[in-house]
Amino acid sequence: MSRKAGVRAGAVAGALAIVLTMAATAVAAGGVAPSLLSPNHKHIAPGHIRIVVGVPLPPAKGGVFVTISSKRKLDKLGHLKPCGSVIRCDFVGPKHWKGNKYSFVAPFNYPGYWAVTPGKYYWQAHYYTRGDTAVYWSGIGSFVVK
C-alpha cells in the first residue's frame, strides 16, 4: 500500500469512528425513548380523554403500552407500577394514529373511572421495536382531570 492510500484509509477510518461515536451518543441521550405528548402536564375536562404518545422507531405490532395511575408508585426498576384491578388506573395499548403518534381514547364514563374522576394522574409509556428485544421507556408525566 502506498503512503497516499494509507493516509486515505486512516482518514476514512477516523471519519467513521467520529460518525459512530455521534450515533452512539444520540442513542444514549434517549433518542429512541417514547415521548408523552398529550395531555402531559395539563388540566383537562373529564370524559373521553385522548392519550397521545410519540414513538420514534417502528414498534412491534401491538407493542406500545401506557400505564395510567392515580399514585406515583414505582417498581424496583423505577417504572410506574401498574395498579391491577383498581378503577382509578389503567394499562392500555394505544393504536397507531398519525405518523409516529399512537393514541388511546378513554372509552368509559362510569363513576370512578379515571377519565371521569377528578384528580391528578401519572402516566408512562413503553414500547418494543420490530425484531428487537429492547424495551424503551418514557419518563413519567402527569395530568389533572378537573
CYANA upper distance limits for C-alpha pairs under 8 A (distance plus 0.5 A):
  1 MET  CA      5 ALA  CA      6.70
  1 MET  CA      6 GLY  CA      7.04
  2 SER  CA      6 GLY  CA      6.81
  3 ARG  CA      7 VAL  CA      6.76
  4 LYS  CA      8 ARG  CA      6.71
  5 ALA  CA      9 ALA  CA      6.58
  6 GLY  CA     10 GLY  CA      6.62
  7 VAL  CA     11 ALA  CA      6.65
  8 ARG  CA     12 VAL  CA      6.66
  9 ALA  CA     13 ALA  CA      6.62
 10 GLY  CA     14 GLY  CA      6.58
 11 ALA  CA     15 ALA  CA      6.64
 12 VAL  CA     16 LEU  CA      6.61
 13 ALA  CA     17 ALA  CA      6.67
 14 GLY  CA     18 ILE  CA      6.86
 15 ALA  CA     19 VAL  CA      6.78
 16 LEU  CA     20 LEU  CA      6.64
 17 ALA  CA     21 THR  CA      6.59
 18 ILE  CA     22 MET  CA      6.71
 19 VAL  CA     23 ALA  CA      6.73
 20 LEU  CA     24 ALA  CA      6.63
 21 THR  CA     25 THR  CA      6.68
 22 MET  CA     26 ALA  CA      6.78
 23 ALA  CA     27 VAL  CA      6.84
 24 ALA  CA     28 ALA  CA      6.58
 25 THR  CA     29 ALA  CA      6.53
 26 ALA  CA     30 GLY  CA      7.40
 26 ALA  CA     31 GLY  CA      6.36
 27 VAL  CA     31 GLY  CA      5.67
 27 VAL  CA     32 VAL  CA      6.95
 31 GLY  CA     56 PRO  CA      8.02
 32 VAL  CA     55 VAL  CA      8.11
 32 VAL  CA     56 PRO  CA      6.20
 32 VAL  CA     57 LEU  CA      7.01
 32 VAL  CA    136 TYR  CA      7.35
 33 ALA  CA     55 VAL  CA      7.71
 33 ALA  CA     56 PRO  CA      7.67
 33 ALA  CA    126 HIS  CA      8.38
 33 ALA  CA    136 TYR  CA      5.78
 33 ALA  CA    137 TRP  CA      6.11
 33 ALA  CA    138 SER  CA      5.97
 34 PRO  CA     53 VAL  CA      7.16
 34 PRO  CA     54 GLY  CA      5.99
 34 PRO  CA     55 VAL  CA      5.22
 34 PRO  CA     56 PRO  CA      7.05
 34 PRO  CA    125 ALA  CA      7.11
 34 PRO  CA    126 HIS  CA      7.08
 34 PRO  CA    127 TYR  CA      7.97
 34 PRO  CA    136 TYR  CA      7.38
 34 PRO  CA    137 TRP  CA      6.77
 34 PRO  CA    138 SER  CA      5.50
 35 SER  CA     53 VAL  CA      6.19
 35 SER  CA     54 GLY  CA      5.41
 35 SER  CA     55 VAL  CA      7.17
 35 SER  CA    125 ALA  CA      8.24
 35 SER  CA    138 SER  CA      6.36
 35 SER  CA    139 GLY  CA      8.26
 36 LEU  CA     40 ASN  CA      6.76
 36 LEU  CA     52 VAL  CA      7.16
 36 LEU  CA     53 VAL  CA      5.40
 36 LEU  CA     54 GLY  CA      6.97
 36 LEU  CA    124 GLN  CA      7.97
 36 LEU  CA    125 ALA  CA      7.74
 36 LEU  CA    138 SER  CA      7.59
 36 LEU  CA    139 GLY  CA      8.41
 36 LEU  CA    141 GLY  CA      7.49
 37 LEU  CA     51 ILE  CA      8.35
 37 LEU  CA     52 VAL  CA      5.93
 37 LEU  CA     53 VAL  CA      5.89
 37 LEU  CA     54 GLY  CA      6.99
 38 SER  CA     50 ARG  CA      7.90
 38 SER  CA     51 ILE  CA      6.17
 38 SER  CA     52 VAL  CA      5.52
 38 SER  CA     53 VAL  CA      7.65
 39 PRO  CA     43 HIS  CA      8.36
 39 PRO  CA     44 ILE  CA      7.96
 39 PRO  CA     50 ARG  CA      7.99
 39 PRO  CA     51 ILE  CA      6.81
 39 PRO  CA     52 VAL  CA      7.82
 39 PRO  CA    143 PHE  CA      6.73
 40 ASN  CA    141 GLY  CA      6.38
 40 ASN  CA    142 SER  CA      6.16
 40 ASN  CA    143 PHE  CA      6.05
 41 HIS  CA    141 GLY  CA      7.27
 41 HIS  CA    142 SER  CA      5.80
 41 HIS  CA    143 PHE  CA      5.28
 41 HIS  CA    144 VAL  CA      8.00
 42 LYS  CA    142 SER  CA      8.25
 42 LYS  CA    143 PHE  CA      5.60
 42 LYS  CA    144 VAL  CA      6.76
 43 HIS  CA    143 PHE  CA      6.53
 43 HIS  CA    144 VAL  CA      5.17
 43 HIS  CA    145 VAL  CA      6.41
 43 HIS  CA    146 LYS  CA      6.86
 44 ILE  CA     49 ILE  CA      8.45
 44 ILE  CA    143 PHE  CA      7.98
 44 ILE  CA    144 VAL  CA      6.67
 44 ILE  CA    145 VAL  CA      5.58
 44 ILE  CA    146 LYS  CA      6.45
 45 ALA  CA     49 ILE  CA      8.43
 45 ALA  CA    145 VAL  CA      6.31
 45 ALA  CA    146 LYS  CA      5.94
 46 PRO  CA    115 ALA  CA      6.13
 46 PRO  CA    116 VAL  CA      4.98
 46 PRO  CA    117 THR  CA      7.46
 46 PRO  CA    118 PRO  CA      7.81
 46 PRO  CA    145 VAL  CA      6.25
 46 PRO  CA    146 LYS  CA      6.93
 47 GLY  CA    106 ALA  CA      8.05
 47 GLY  CA    108 PHE  CA      8.49
 47 GLY  CA    109 ASN  CA      6.84
 47 GLY  CA    115 ALA  CA      6.18
 47 GLY  CA    116 VAL  CA      5.81
 48 HIS  CA    105 VAL  CA      6.41
 48 HIS  CA    106 ALA  CA      5.41
 48 HIS  CA    107 PRO  CA      6.63
 48 HIS  CA    108 PHE  CA      7.76
 48 HIS  CA    109 ASN  CA      7.98
 48 HIS  CA    115 ALA  CA      7.21
 49 ILE  CA    105 VAL  CA      6.02
 49 ILE  CA    106 ALA  CA      5.83
 49 ILE  CA    115 ALA  CA      6.77
 50 ARG  CA    103 SER  CA      7.15
 50 ARG  CA    104 PHE  CA      6.12
 50 ARG  CA    105 VAL  CA      4.80
 50 ARG  CA    106 ALA  CA      6.98
 51 ILE  CA     94 PRO  CA      8.47
 51 ILE  CA    103 SER  CA      6.01
 51 ILE  CA    104 PHE  CA      5.61
 51 ILE  CA    105 VAL  CA      6.72
 51 ILE  CA    106 ALA  CA      8.45
 52 VAL  CA    101 LYS  CA      7.07
 52 VAL  CA    102 TYR  CA      6.18
 52 VAL  CA    103 SER  CA      5.03
 52 VAL  CA    104 PHE  CA      7.19
 53 VAL  CA    101 LYS  CA      6.10
 53 VAL  CA    102 TYR  CA      5.72
 53 VAL  CA    103 SER  CA      6.92
 53 VAL  CA    125 ALA  CA      7.76
 54 GLY  CA    100 ASN  CA      6.25
 54 GLY  CA    101 LYS  CA      5.03
 54 GLY  CA    102 TYR  CA      6.88
 55 VAL  CA     59 PRO  CA      8.04
 55 VAL  CA    100 ASN  CA      5.94
 55 VAL  CA    101 LYS  CA      6.64
 55 VAL  CA    102 TYR  CA      7.81
 55 VAL  CA    127 TYR  CA      8.37
 56 PRO  CA    100 ASN  CA      6.79
 57 LEU  CA    100 ASN  CA      8.38
 57 LEU  CA    129 THR  CA      7.21
 58 PRO  CA    100 ASN  CA      8.36
 58 PRO  CA    129 THR  CA      6.42
 58 PRO  CA    130 ARG  CA      7.13
 59 PRO  CA     63 GLY  CA      6.27
 59 PRO  CA     64 VAL  CA      7.36
 59 PRO  CA    127 TYR  CA      6.97
 59 PRO  CA    128 TYR  CA      6.02
 59 PRO  CA    129 THR  CA      4.52
 59 PRO  CA    130 ARG  CA      6.00
 60 ALA  CA     64 VAL  CA      8.32
 60 ALA  CA    127 TYR  CA      8.41
 60 ALA  CA    128 TYR  CA      6.22
 60 ALA  CA    129 THR  CA      5.34
 60 ALA  CA    130 ARG  CA      4.79
 60 ALA  CA    131 GLY  CA      8.01
 61 LYS  CA    130 ARG  CA      8.15
 62 GLY  CA     93 GLY  CA      7.49
 62 GLY  CA     95 LYS  CA      8.23
 63 GLY  CA     93 GLY  CA      8.20
 63 GLY  CA    127 TYR  CA      5.79
 63 GLY  CA    128 TYR  CA      5.64
 63 GLY  CA    129 THR  CA      7.68
 64 VAL  CA     93 GLY  CA      6.28
 64 VAL  CA     94 PRO  CA      6.89
 64 VAL  CA     95 LYS  CA      8.38
 64 VAL  CA    102 TYR  CA      8.35
 64 VAL  CA    125 ALA  CA      7.83
 64 VAL  CA    126 HIS  CA      6.51
 64 VAL  CA    127 TYR  CA      4.83
 64 VAL  CA    128 TYR  CA      7.23
 65 PHE  CA     91 PHE  CA      7.59
 65 PHE  CA     92 VAL  CA      6.19
 65 PHE  CA     93 GLY  CA      5.06
 65 PHE  CA     94 PRO  CA      6.93
 65 PHE  CA    125 ALA  CA      6.10
 65 PHE  CA    126 HIS  CA      5.97
 65 PHE  CA    127 TYR  CA      6.63
 66 VAL  CA     91 PHE  CA      6.22
 66 VAL  CA     92 VAL  CA      5.80
 66 VAL  CA     93 GLY  CA      6.84
 66 VAL  CA     94 PRO  CA      7.83
 66 VAL  CA    123 TRP  CA      7.29
 66 VAL  CA    124 GLN  CA      6.12
 66 VAL  CA    125 ALA  CA      4.82
 66 VAL  CA    126 HIS  CA      7.06
 67 THR  CA     80 LEU  CA      7.50
 67 THR  CA     81 LYS  CA      8.15
 67 THR  CA     82 PRO  CA      6.60
 67 THR  CA     89 CYS  CA      8.19
 67 THR  CA     90 ASP  CA      6.45
 67 THR  CA     91 PHE  CA      5.04
 67 THR  CA     92 VAL  CA      7.08
 67 THR  CA    123 TRP  CA      5.91
 67 THR  CA    124 GLN  CA      5.89
 67 THR  CA    125 ALA  CA      6.92
 68 ILE  CA     82 PRO  CA      8.02
 68 ILE  CA     89 CYS  CA      5.67
 68 ILE  CA     90 ASP  CA      5.52
 68 ILE  CA     91 PHE  CA      6.73
 68 ILE  CA    121 TYR  CA      7.18
 68 ILE  CA    122 TYR  CA      6.21
 68 ILE  CA    123 TRP  CA      4.94
 68 ILE  CA    124 GLN  CA      7.39
 69 SER  CA     80 LEU  CA      8.44
 69 SER  CA     81 LYS  CA      8.44
 69 SER  CA     82 PRO  CA      7.65
 69 SER  CA     83 CYS  CA      7.40
 69 SER  CA     88 ARG  CA      7.10
 69 SER  CA     89 CYS  CA      4.79
 69 SER  CA     90 ASP  CA      7.03
 69 SER  CA    121 TYR  CA      6.04
 69 SER  CA    122 TYR  CA      5.75
 69 SER  CA    123 TRP  CA      6.86
 70 SER  CA     88 ARG  CA      6.61
 70 SER  CA     89 CYS  CA      6.61
 70 SER  CA    114 TRP  CA      8.42
 70 SER  CA    119 GLY  CA      7.98
 70 SER  CA    120 LYS  CA      6.74
 70 SER  CA    121 TYR  CA      5.01
 70 SER  CA    122 TYR  CA      6.60
 71 LYS  CA    121 TYR  CA      7.48
 71 LYS  CA    122 TYR  CA      7.30
 72 ARG  CA     80 LEU  CA      7.11
 72 ARG  CA     81 LYS  CA      8.38
 72 ARG  CA    122 TYR  CA      6.74
 73 LYS  CA     80 LEU  CA      6.45
 73 LYS  CA     81 LYS  CA      6.25
 74 LEU  CA     78 GLY  CA      5.71
 74 LEU  CA     79 HIS  CA      5.66
 74 LEU  CA     80 LEU  CA      5.08
 74 LEU  CA     81 LYS  CA      5.62
 75 ASP  CA     79 HIS  CA      5.99
 75 ASP  CA     80 LEU  CA      6.86
 75 ASP  CA     81 LYS  CA      5.96
 79 HIS  CA    124 GLN  CA      8.27
 79 HIS  CA    140 ILE  CA      8.40
 80 LEU  CA    123 TRP  CA      7.84
 80 LEU  CA    124 GLN  CA      7.01
 80 LEU  CA    140 ILE  CA      7.71
 82 PRO  CA     89 CYS  CA      8.26
 82 PRO  CA     90 ASP  CA      7.81
 82 PRO  CA     91 PHE  CA      7.13
 83 CYS  CA     89 CYS  CA      6.99
 83 CYS  CA     90 ASP  CA      7.95
 84 GLY  CA     90 ASP  CA      8.44
 87 ILE  CA    112 GLY  CA      6.76
 87 ILE  CA    113 TYR  CA      5.97
 87 ILE  CA    114 TRP  CA      7.27
 88 ARG  CA    112 GLY  CA      6.86
 88 ARG  CA    113 TYR  CA      5.96
 88 ARG  CA    114 TRP  CA      4.95
 88 ARG  CA    117 THR  CA      8.15
 89 CYS  CA    113 TYR  CA      8.16
 89 CYS  CA    114 TRP  CA      6.47
 90 ASP  CA    114 TRP  CA      8.38
 92 VAL  CA    104 PHE  CA      8.08
 93 GLY  CA    104 PHE  CA      7.72
 94 PRO  CA    102 TYR  CA      6.07
 94 PRO  CA    103 SER  CA      5.33
 94 PRO  CA    104 PHE  CA      4.99
 95 LYS  CA    102 TYR  CA      5.78
 95 LYS  CA    103 SER  CA      5.95
 95 LYS  CA    104 PHE  CA      6.93
 96 HIS  CA    100 ASN  CA      8.18
 96 HIS  CA    101 LYS  CA      6.84
 96 HIS  CA    102 TYR  CA      4.94
 96 HIS  CA    103 SER  CA      6.87
 97 TRP  CA    101 LYS  CA      6.09
 97 TRP  CA    102 TYR  CA      5.50
 97 TRP  CA    103 SER  CA      6.19
 98 LYS  CA    102 TYR  CA      7.56
106 ALA  CA    115 ALA  CA      6.91
108 PHE  CA    113 TYR  CA      7.62
108 PHE  CA    115 ALA  CA      8.12
109 ASN  CA    113 TYR  CA      7.00
109 ASN  CA    115 ALA  CA      7.51
109 ASN  CA    116 VAL  CA      6.46
110 TYR  CA    116 VAL  CA      7.93
111 PRO  CA    116 VAL  CA      7.39
111 PRO  CA    117 THR  CA      7.51
112 GLY  CA    116 VAL  CA      7.47
112 GLY  CA    117 THR  CA      6.11
113 TYR  CA    117 THR  CA      6.51
114 TRP  CA    118 PRO  CA      8.19
115 ALA  CA    145 VAL  CA      7.56
116 VAL  CA    145 VAL  CA      7.78
117 THR  CA    145 VAL  CA      7.31
118 PRO  CA    144 VAL  CA      7.74
118 PRO  CA    145 VAL  CA      5.26
118 PRO  CA    146 LYS  CA      5.57
119 GLY  CA    144 VAL  CA      6.14
119 GLY  CA    145 VAL  CA      5.90
119 GLY  CA    146 LYS  CA      7.29
120 LYS  CA    142 SER  CA      7.47
120 LYS  CA    143 PHE  CA      6.36
120 LYS  CA    144 VAL  CA      4.88
120 LYS  CA    145 VAL  CA      6.93
121 TYR  CA    142 SER  CA      5.97
121 TYR  CA    143 PHE  CA      5.98
121 TYR  CA    144 VAL  CA      6.59
121 TYR  CA    145 VAL  CA      8.21
122 TYR  CA    140 ILE  CA      7.18
122 TYR  CA    141 GLY  CA      6.13
122 TYR  CA    142 SER  CA      4.75
122 TYR  CA    143 PHE  CA      7.13
123 TRP  CA    140 ILE  CA      6.23
123 TRP  CA    141 GLY  CA      5.81
123 TRP  CA    142 SER  CA      6.39
124 GLN  CA    137 TRP  CA      7.99
124 GLN  CA    138 SER  CA      6.45
124 GLN  CA    139 GLY  CA      6.77
124 GLN  CA    140 ILE  CA      5.40
124 GLN  CA    141 GLY  CA      6.86
125 ALA  CA    137 TRP  CA      6.47
125 ALA  CA    138 SER  CA      5.89
125 ALA  CA    139 GLY  CA      8.28
126 HIS  CA    135 VAL  CA      7.15
126 HIS  CA    136 TYR  CA      5.91
126 HIS  CA    137 TRP  CA      4.82
126 HIS  CA    138 SER  CA      6.65
127 TYR  CA    135 VAL  CA      6.21
127 TYR  CA    136 TYR  CA      6.02
127 TYR  CA    137 TRP  CA      7.36
128 TYR  CA    132 ASP  CA      7.50
128 TYR  CA    133 THR  CA      7.57
128 TYR  CA    134 ALA  CA      6.80
128 TYR  CA    135 VAL  CA      5.51
128 TYR  CA    136 TYR  CA      7.12
129 THR  CA    133 THR  CA      7.97
129 THR  CA    134 ALA  CA      7.70
129 THR  CA    135 VAL  CA      8.02
